[in-house]
Structures are given as structure tokens and as C-alpha cells.
């Protein structure tokens, strides 16, 4: 019997400025220039999740009273740099997934299966 590939997402309960709690799934993490950043999306809460736009949330690990917390990035330049990093990385991963699932040969760049 074949084993089922189980996926258990890493979930975080985040609290916004108004005190509202919401579950988020971490999809990526990276250290950039000595700082730790996390890319998250809202956790799937119901069967209508495919009909909704997916909001990417990028947070930074900061220390607050000796405790590490996840906080929003207030500096526009820092946010732009980090969000661009994650968007490029996610795009590369999705491109690799598309190439792997559609390709029927063992070619790399310039694949005949993709009309490149």
C-alpha cells in the first residue's frame, strides 16, 4: 500500500492592531541582511477559499521586552525590498512546479515541451 503524502501547514495566530485574531499559514521564511522575515497567507477556513483573493502578509521578527514577536514592516523601502524578494522566490517556485508537472522529458532550460 502506498503512503499518503500528508501536508501539515505551519499555522500562526496573528492579532491585528484592533485585537482581531486570524490564522495564517507560513509559506516562506528568509534571512535578509541579518533580519528574519516571514511570508504568510490566510489559513484555509472554509470551502470557499478558492474563490477569494489570497493576501500575502510579510512580517519581520523583532524583539519586544525580551520576547521575539512578528511585526509589520513600517519602513517603505525595507518592505519593498523584502516583498520583492519573496515575490520573486514564490514566482520561481511556481514556475518550477509548472515545468515539472507539464514536462514529459528530462530537459532543463529551452524545453521543447513548453515551446521555449
MOBEL-V842032 format. One record per pair of residues at least 4 apart in sequence whose C-alpha atoms are under 8 Angstrom apart, sorted by sequence separation. I is the first residue (numbers start at 1). J is the second residue. If there is no record, write none. Layout:
BEGIN
i = {I & I}
j = {J & J}
END
This chain:
BEGIN
i = {15 & 16 & 31 & 32 & 45 & 48 & 63 & 64 & 75 & 76 & 77 & 78 & 79 & 80 & 81 & 82 & 83 & 84 & 85 & 86 & 87 & 88 & 89 & 90 & 91 & 92 & 93 & 94 & 95 & 96 & 97 & 98 & 99 & 107 & 110 & 111 & 112 & 15 & 16 & 31 & 32 & 44 & 63 & 64 & 73 & 74 & 107 & 110 & 111 & 15 & 30 & 31 & 62 & 63 & 73 & 110 & 14 & 15 & 29 & 30 & 61 & 62 & 13 & 14 & 29 & 30 & 61 & 62 & 105 & 13 & 14 & 29 & 61 & 62 & 104 & 13 & 14 & 28 & 29 & 60 & 61 & 103 & 12 & 13 & 27 & 28 & 59 & 60 & 102 & 103 & 11 & 12 & 26 & 27 & 28 & 42 & 59 & 60 & 11 & 12 & 26 & 27 & 41 & 42 & 59 & 60 & 11 & 12 & 26 & 27 & 41 & 42 & 58 & 59 & 10 & 11 & 25 & 26 & 41 & 58 & 99 & 9 & 10 & 24 & 25 & 40 & 41 & 9 & 24 & 25 & 39 & 40 & 24 & 25 & 39 & 40 & 23 & 24 & 39 & 22 & 23 & 38 & 39 & 37 & 38 & 37 & 38 & 37 & 38 & 36 & 37 & 58 & 35 & 36 & 58 & 35 & 11 & 37 & 39 & 32 & 28}
j = {19 & 20 & 35 & 36 & 49 & 52 & 67 & 68 & 79 & 80 & 81 & 82 & 83 & 84 & 85 & 86 & 87 & 88 & 89 & 90 & 91 & 92 & 93 & 94 & 95 & 96 & 97 & 98 & 99 & 100 & 101 & 102 & 103 & 111 & 114 & 115 & 116 & 20 & 21 & 36 & 37 & 49 & 68 & 69 & 78 & 79 & 112 & 115 & 116 & 21 & 36 & 37 & 68 & 69 & 79 & 116 & 21 & 22 & 36 & 37 & 68 & 69 & 21 & 22 & 37 & 38 & 69 & 70 & 113 & 22 & 23 & 38 & 70 & 71 & 113 & 23 & 24 & 38 & 39 & 70 & 71 & 113 & 23 & 24 & 38 & 39 & 70 & 71 & 113 & 114 & 23 & 24 & 38 & 39 & 40 & 54 & 71 & 72 & 24 & 25 & 39 & 40 & 54 & 55 & 72 & 73 & 25 & 26 & 40 & 41 & 55 & 56 & 72 & 73 & 25 & 26 & 40 & 41 & 56 & 73 & 114 & 25 & 26 & 40 & 41 & 56 & 57 & 26 & 41 & 42 & 56 & 57 & 42 & 43 & 57 & 58 & 42 & 43 & 58 & 42 & 43 & 58 & 59 & 58 & 59 & 59 & 60 & 60 & 61 & 60 & 61 & 82 & 60 & 61 & 83 & 61 & 43 & 82 & 86 & 82 & 86}
END
